[in-house]
Amino acid sequence: MISEEKIQKYNDWLFRKSAYDMALSIIMTDKMTVAPIGGSAYRDARTAYLSGELFSIVTDPEILEILREMKDDNDIDPDLKRAAYLYYKDAMATVCIPKEEFVSAQEIFSKSYDAWLEAKTKNDYSIFEPWLKKVIEIRKQQYEYRKSDMDLYDQMLDDYEPGMNREKYDVFFNALKERLVPLIEKVCAAEQIDDSFLYQEYDIEEQKRFSNELLKYLHFDADWGYQNETEHPFTNWVCENDCRTTTKYLLNNVASAILSTVHEVGHATYEHDCDDKYDGMILSEGISSGMHESQSRLFENYLGRSYAFWEYLFPILQKHFPAQLGNVTAKQFTDAVNVSRRSLVRTEADELTYPLHILVRYEIEKGLFDGSISTEGLDETWNALYEKYLGIKVPGAREGILQDVHWSDGSFGYFPTYALGSAFSAQFTAKMREEIDVDEALRSGHFEICIEWLKEHIHKYGCRYDADDIMKIATGREFDVNVYLDYLEEKYTKLYHLK
Amino acid sequence: MISEEKIQKYNDWLFRKSAYDMALSIIMTDKMTVAPIGGSAYRDARTAYLSGELFSIVTDPEILEILREMKDDNDIDPDLKRAAYLYYKDAMATVCIPKEEFVSAQEIFSKSYDAWLEAKTKNDYSIFEPWLKKVIEIRKQQYEYRKSDMDLYDQMLDDYEPGMNREKYDVFFNALKERLVPLIEKVCAAEQIDDSFLYQEYDIEEQKRFSNELLKYLHFDADWGYQNETEHPFTNWVCENDCRTTTKYLLNNVASAILSTVHEVGHATYEHDCDDKYDGMILSEGISSGMHESQSRLFENYLGRSYAFWEYLFPILQKHFPAQLGNVTAKQFTDAVNVSRRSLVRTEADELTYPLHILVRYEIEKGLFDGSISTEGLDETWNALYEKYLGIKVPGAREGILQDVHWSDGSFGYFPTYALGSAFSAQFTAKMREEIDVDEALRSGHFEICIEWLKEHIHKYGCRYDADDIMKIATGREFDVNVYLDYLEEKYTKLYHLK
């Protein structure tokens, strides 16, 4: 069994690493929310340097040796063994990259983010294109250093969702296409639901006041969380008791900030509710991007878009906006936030067409890495795919290719987990509904009953187990995409009175 | 002359150091504005660790040797020489402290801040008292390590204002007492000015909207600055193009947030307008706390409380608050924000009684370090001094001893610079008014004319020269406290129609 001295070294290392993780997390949140843009170059250079320090810590040969020993040691605490396995895997993916290249890449990713933001503001893809090209080249090089037998893009997919690759995603997306495309056709042909009242003018300060009540209902407590505003909503965390979400208010869309808030609080709650003993360790993090997204989607779609949720919250929202919503009922409001239509922007897409937005990104990423698609003219490629799958014309890059932040820092392989996570959450929710009265909890203002179930069956484990295992632990069976597709079919058939 | 190789080492060191300075600055701002309190313990331990890393960088023996050589080298660039001198001085004050003690002190200061915040919220000094005692002990120990011949408190005074000590401050404060106490008596006995309209209900969201226009007028540009909210307003910076200010809105006091904003933007502008070539170096920082405060006070009192300032801004403020200010004139408003009365809270004190608030703190600090005053019962001591100098009874610790953050992290010796800075700014303003038409600039919305003068005569130098030298460069003469006292006497004699 591994020596006490080595365990001590591991613990010291863990603390050191967590200090840099914390600093970089706070600096990142700061950059994306409030940091003055004029200071970007100064900050980015120094942030890259600190990332390099973290790189050196993560790839310290003495620690790698200890981690290797720990991960193969059957006599140590299984939590420690699992953590060592995960750290070792991460380190192996990093240590192969020359430090200098790693640091300069971090700086380029920061600058690329700024270029993306400028391009989006100016609705001009050409500002971002050279950066995107550069970021892709860097990512390719970084993955090549691994000298893996796996295809490059498969490696990226596996990083975000261990065990997944193009072959499995192709099966998954084909199942979606097969059942959702005809369903969407029917929905579009059916009598449409009036949701125009969602798109009146809703004073942003008043939206913020409602948001405070919503956060209270969701138990997003100021003691452990904070919500800020940003161009592209995200969630970030320092530790279990420090989880930050962001949202974006739109003057002419009252549902957008609400549903994005519920979504991000889903991510934050997952991090917050992990077993305390894992705090500061890799085990406290969500297992995979898909698992994380399953929790945010579960909050957003399966709870936040349910009638029971609005039975409680709609009368409160109504008080904030009597002129806009005085004559609307909770039922009409719920139907409206579930309306499905061909649309441009992923983060504001409805539950039914959402996976097709992901399909577009998945096909582009596959093409970018197998060489069949280029960054030049990628806005046109994007637009053509939106026309093909969503049946919609893209008026400009802002609502088109520039809408998402992910590619600016090279997060390729991430998008597909969004669709997968949505499918996971269907299965989790079905099980939760078997075991507790979700609707009664939501309508009576006891959201914590749902949180407790999720904590007990999913959140507390952090990434102690793989996604497959959690699925079995929580639902008693393997993942089945048809649970998701059955749910969508039933829901939209009923909502649109389809035959 | 020092070798190129050593200069290169110095530059690498400077960059490394600036990365940690940046991280700690952002983490500190984050903690004091938005960070969830539940994560404090986790963050504080890691922040202390990072401070320890910075400690190691600052006290690196090889660099100390290079700095020592540079500061004594008459052949190198004088800017470099000056920077080396200042870094060396800082390092010498730090290197004597055992690293372990330095790191644990940082963590205690963070926790003490949290205790102070809790005590203030609960209006209960006893929560903070044991922390204050601990912080004082730590500071004493840290200064004793220097083995200086100077008295402990004199060393602290010198750290914030090089060249100052108790003897000089006693002379300064005696001059203030001698002329201000009788002047304040006369003001209190005179016919009072009606300022009740300032204390109506002013919607905070509306105050924020006005604040955006105010920031524009002050040229506090989102490109290089950001304003947040906090319990105790402060200014912090990462580099010249990243300066953060904070403010605090009060529902029943419209002038408070406005004047604190103008004050903090004064600090931020000083940092922003330093010569670009000093960015990231110690030379870009303000010379001393007194010099920094002179710039914030100049903005707040000498510009922000002038009639010309309000000739431009009052009509705008009036539009935001027609019900409250519809029948008030710019002249009445200006008089109201200059009203002097015995009050409890330093940050909201008027220009005339302000130095007496500082006097109370100066006497307490002297007593805490010469042993004549104890932390036990310090709230009573505080209250007694407020009664003696300000003639006012303190109702509770929140508006009494707990009102200021400074002592929570051991910033002893800082307060006296506030009074000194106010006096400096009188002399700077007098000179500026000789050279440019300040009133015309303010009333016509050309605040940048004042900024330009300040940049040219003060800000651009950063801390290239000592405060004494800057005073001579900017005003052509030595500092004279009577310029300040004459100014106050003339202003308040006129305002209150004194004989």
Interface residues (C-beta under 8 A of the other chain):
Chain A: F15 R16 S18 A19 Y20 M22 A23 I26 I27 T29 D30 V34 A35 P36 I37 G38 G39 Y42 R43 A45 R46 T47 Y49 L50 E205 D221 A222 D223 W224 G225 Y226 N228 V238 C239 E240 N241 D242 C243 R244 D279 G280
Chain B: F15 R16 S18 A19 Y20 M22 A23 I26 I27 T29 D30 V34 A35 P36 I37 G38 G39 Y42 R43 A45 R46 T47 Y49 L50 E205 D221 A222 D223 W224 G225 Y226 N228 V238 C239 E240 N241 D242 C243 R244 D279 G280
